[in-house]
Each structure stands twice: as C-alpha cells, then as structure tokens.
Amino acid sequence: LVFRNYSTYDNLPEDFVPTNIVIGADYGYQDSNGIVSLAYNKKTKKAFVIKESKFNRAPVTPIMDTIEDHYHSAIALADKFHLNHDNVVIYADTNEESITRDLQIVRHLPAFNCYKYDRDYAIEVLAEQCRTGNVKVKADGPLANEFQVILYCRDKDDNILSKIDDTVF
C-alpha cells in the first residue's frame, strides 16, 4: 500500500485553528472525479481533510456545483475562525482547464490549475504526511477508502517501485 498507517480523525480538535483552506479538484476524464477540502495551519503544520466528494464521470455542471458547494462550506469555516477569504483557494488538475476557467469567469471563484511536475514524489510526500499525522483524513470518508486500495507497482522480480499502479483501479 502507498498510504500505510495513515492518520484519521472523527471530529476537528477544538484547539485546531486553520490559517488556510484549499480545495483540490481532480476532474475525472476516464475515471472518477475527486474533490477534497483541506484546512491547515501554517504554524503548527497540521491539516485535516474537512470535506470529500467522489463521483463517476459527471458532466461539467455537477462538477462545478460540487466544487462551489465545497467553496461555500470552506468560506463558512473561514468565517467561523475569522479567516480572510483570500486564504480559501481552489486548485485543480489540468486535464480539463476549461472547467477551471468557467469556475473563474462564470462562478467567480478563486480557481487555478496545478501542474504535476513530479507526481510520484508528491504522492510519497503526501503519504508520509498522512502517516506522521500532519495530515489527517476522515475515518469513514471516500479518501480513507481510496487509501486502502492504492498500490505501488512491482517489477518483474516483485520488488516494490515508487510508482502508483494505475491498473488496479
């Protein structure tokens, strides 16, 4: 497993105060759409997945509606902690840049595309942050379920490689 011994939570700790909230959107081209909201504190280096959505091959409008729903939930949490709305941002992948553009122009949301320079390394870092408890996911959410099935590839001699095995999904 890529995400071994990841940390989970049931409720946000009472002493957790976020400094930022990011919404990540993975537009499913041939697979599922995934949208995750992450609240984090820059000083304590602690983060919590606060909202998750996963659905299969949806049309553009339901994708945008779900992202907007995540954004409004994030703004409500930001208001609770007197957090500047500029600290709530949406980052999306680049396989459907037109959706991100529509989020900006039509929905007036702070949405930007992210470029994956080194996907495998980024996944290793995320897995480590989840294992050490710096990033916690909801115990019963779609992300925890996904973490249970993400595997590394193996070579012909059955050695583990630092590359995700996309064939198991």
One Martini backbone bead per residue (centre of mass of N, CA, C, O) as a GRO file, in nm:
protein
  169
    1LEU     BB    1   0.097   0.035   0.019
    2VAL     BB    2   0.105   0.377   0.011
    3PHE     BB    3  -0.116   0.425   0.258
    4ARG     BB    4   0.019   0.366   0.543
    5ASN     BB    5  -0.086   0.446   0.847
    6TYR     BB    6  -0.293   0.653   0.846
    7SER     BB    7  -0.454   0.937   0.960
    8THR     BB    8  -0.734   0.992   1.174
    9TYR     BB    9  -1.074   1.134   1.214
   10ASP     BB   10  -1.388   1.264   1.343
   11ASN     BB   11  -1.305   1.544   1.480
   12LEU     BB   12  -1.227   1.846   1.524
   13PRO     BB   13  -1.025   2.002   1.708
   14GLU     BB   14  -1.069   2.260   1.929
   15ASP     BB   15  -0.756   2.376   1.882
   16PHE     BB   16  -0.814   2.415   1.584
   17VAL     BB   17  -0.663   2.664   1.356
   18PRO     BB   18  -0.699   2.790   1.061
   19THR     BB   19  -0.518   2.958   0.782
   20ASN     BB   20  -0.618   2.749   0.557
   21ILE     BB   21  -0.798   2.667   0.242
   22VAL     BB   22  -0.818   2.383   0.027
   23ILE     BB   23  -0.922   2.290  -0.305
   24GLY     BB   24  -0.931   1.980  -0.465
   25ALA     BB   25  -0.939   1.900  -0.824
   26ASP     BB   26  -1.029   1.593  -0.995
   27TYR     BB   27  -1.083   1.543  -1.314
   28GLY     BB   28  -1.265   1.303  -1.466
   29TYR     BB   29  -1.205   1.143  -1.759
   30GLN     BB   30  -1.182   0.803  -1.702
   31ASP     BB   31  -1.266   0.862  -1.410
   32SER     BB   32  -1.298   0.990  -1.121
   33ASN     BB   33  -1.412   1.237  -0.925
   34GLY     BB   34  -1.222   1.467  -0.709
   35ILE     BB   35  -1.302   1.633  -0.390
   36VAL     BB   36  -1.095   1.833  -0.163
   37SER     BB   37  -1.088   1.958   0.167
   38LEU     BB   38  -0.826   2.162   0.328
   39ALA     BB   39  -0.729   2.226   0.654
   40TYR     BB   40  -0.472   2.460   0.771
   41ASN     BB   41  -0.162   2.515   0.961
   42LYS     BB   42   0.135   2.678   0.922
   43LYS     BB   43   0.259   2.656   1.212
   44THR     BB   44   0.179   2.345   1.295
   45LYS     BB   45   0.144   2.149   1.041
   46LYS     BB   46  -0.172   2.104   1.029
   47ALA     BB   47  -0.421   1.873   0.879
   48PHE     BB   48  -0.767   1.859   0.738
   49VAL     BB   49  -1.008   1.676   0.609
   50ILE     BB   50  -1.342   1.825   0.562
   51LYS     BB   51  -1.404   1.740   0.251
   52GLU     BB   52  -1.574   1.493   0.032
   53SER     BB   53  -1.571   1.394  -0.325
   54LYS     BB   54  -1.713   1.117  -0.523
   55PHE     BB   55  -1.745   1.065  -0.885
   56ASN     BB   56  -1.871   0.956  -1.194
   57ARG     BB   57  -1.855   1.090  -1.493
   58ALA     BB   58  -1.939   1.391  -1.495
   59PRO     BB   59  -2.064   1.660  -1.572
   60VAL     BB   60  -1.981   1.986  -1.544
   61THR     BB   61  -2.200   2.105  -1.355
   62PRO     BB   62  -2.168   1.906  -1.110
   63ILE     BB   63  -1.875   1.975  -1.062
   64MET     BB   64  -1.913   2.279  -1.008
   65ASP     BB   65  -2.120   2.250  -0.780
   66THR     BB   66  -1.934   2.093  -0.586
   67ILE     BB   67  -1.712   2.304  -0.566
   68GLU     BB   68  -1.895   2.530  -0.463
   69ASP     BB   69  -1.980   2.384  -0.208
   70HIS     BB   70  -1.699   2.367  -0.088
   71TYR     BB   71  -1.649   2.670  -0.083
   72HIS     BB   72  -1.886   2.751   0.109
   73SER     BB   73  -1.788   2.574   0.342
   74ALA     BB   74  -1.512   2.714   0.370
   75ILE     BB   75  -1.622   2.998   0.429
   76ALA     BB   76  -1.770   2.923   0.687
   77LEU     BB   77  -1.513   2.838   0.837
   78ALA     BB   78  -1.360   3.101   0.803
   79ASP     BB   79  -1.566   3.274   0.960
   80LYS     BB   80  -1.541   3.127   1.232
   81PHE     BB   81  -1.206   3.213   1.223
   82HIS     BB   82  -1.147   3.486   1.082
   83LEU     BB   83  -1.084   3.428   0.780
   84ASN     BB   84  -0.959   3.509   0.500
   85HIS     BB   85  -1.082   3.456   0.180
   86ASP     BB   86  -0.794   3.444   0.041
   87ASN     BB   87  -0.742   3.155   0.208
   88VAL     BB   88  -0.936   3.046  -0.026
   89VAL     BB   89  -0.863   2.774  -0.252
   90ILE     BB   90  -0.852   2.647  -0.591
   91TYR     BB   91  -0.726   2.329  -0.711
   92ALA     BB   92  -0.646   2.194  -1.034
   93ASP     BB   93  -0.625   2.014  -1.285
   94THR     BB   94  -0.533   1.987  -1.651
   95ASN     BB   95  -0.757   1.807  -1.818
   96GLU     BB   96  -0.980   2.069  -1.761
   97GLU     BB   97  -0.937   2.396  -1.797
   98SER     BB   98  -1.228   2.495  -1.862
   99ILE     BB   99  -1.347   2.458  -1.581
  100THR     BB  100  -1.167   2.658  -1.434
  101ARG     BB  101  -1.251   2.900  -1.606
  102ASP     BB  102  -1.552   2.887  -1.525
  103LEU     BB  103  -1.506   2.929  -1.224
  104GLN     BB  104  -1.393   3.215  -1.265
  105ILE     BB  105  -1.606   3.356  -1.462
  106VAL     BB  106  -1.894   3.240  -1.379
  107ARG     BB  107  -1.842   3.185  -1.047
  108HIS     BB  108  -1.616   3.358  -0.904
  109LEU     BB  109  -1.359   3.175  -0.842
  110PRO     BB  110  -1.054   3.068  -0.684
  111ALA     BB  111  -0.915   2.924  -0.964
  112PHE     BB  112  -0.653   2.675  -1.030
  113ASN     BB  113  -0.391   2.534  -1.192
  114CYS     BB  114  -0.206   2.235  -1.172
  115TYR     BB  115   0.123   2.107  -1.191
  116LYS     BB  116   0.279   1.794  -1.249
  117TYR     BB  117   0.610   1.739  -1.202
  118ASP     BB  118   0.612   1.506  -0.945
  119ARG     BB  119   0.396   1.277  -0.866
  120ASP     BB  120   0.544   1.056  -0.704
  121TYR     BB  121   0.668   1.245  -0.491
  122ALA     BB  122   0.404   1.374  -0.389
  123ILE     BB  123   0.285   1.107  -0.284
  124GLU     BB  124   0.505   1.046  -0.079
  125VAL     BB  125   0.463   1.298   0.092
  126LEU     BB  126   0.167   1.252   0.160
  127ALA     BB  127   0.201   0.978   0.296
  128GLU     BB  128   0.385   1.083   0.522
  129GLN     BB  129   0.189   1.297   0.639
  130CYS     BB  130  -0.028   1.082   0.711
  131ARG     BB  131   0.149   0.896   0.893
  132THR     BB  132   0.242   1.140   1.100
  133GLY     BB  133  -0.031   1.341   1.129
  134ASN     BB  134  -0.036   1.613   0.956
  135VAL     BB  135  -0.248   1.442   0.794
  136LYS     BB  136  -0.604   1.411   0.813
  137VAL     BB  137  -0.863   1.177   0.782
  138LYS     BB  138  -1.155   1.053   0.747
  139ALA     BB  139  -1.244   0.746   0.858
  140ASP     BB  140  -1.528   0.729   0.653
  141GLY     BB  141  -1.413   0.819   0.384
  142PRO     BB  142  -1.321   0.811   0.055
  143LEU     BB  143  -1.016   0.841   0.110
  144ALA     BB  144  -0.978   0.600   0.295
  145ASN     BB  145  -1.074   0.397   0.084
  146GLU     BB  146  -0.855   0.466  -0.126
  147PHE     BB  147  -0.603   0.400   0.055
  148GLN     BB  148  -0.671   0.079   0.050
  149VAL     BB  149  -0.597   0.058  -0.295
  150ILE     BB  150  -0.320   0.189  -0.315
  151LEU     BB  151  -0.052   0.092  -0.527
  152TYR     BB  152   0.243  -0.032  -0.598
  153CYS     BB  153   0.463  -0.125  -0.806
  154ARG     BB  154   0.614  -0.405  -0.977
  155ASP     BB  155   0.852  -0.593  -1.072
  156LYS     BB  156   0.960  -0.894  -1.206
  157ASP     BB  157   1.089  -0.947  -0.894
  158ASP     BB  158   0.885  -0.800  -0.679
  159ASN     BB  159   0.966  -0.511  -0.657
  160ILE     BB  160   0.927  -0.209  -0.526
  161LEU     BB  161   0.790   0.083  -0.666
  162SER     BB  162   0.772   0.450  -0.706
  163LYS     BB  163   0.476   0.362  -0.838
  164ILE     BB  164   0.170   0.377  -0.941
  165ASP     BB  165  -0.094   0.140  -0.978
  166ASP     BB  166  -0.337   0.196  -1.228
  167THR     BB  167  -0.456  -0.107  -1.278
  168VAL     BB  168  -0.637  -0.147  -0.997
  169PHE     BB  169  -0.894   0.050  -1.087
   0.00000   0.00000   0.00000
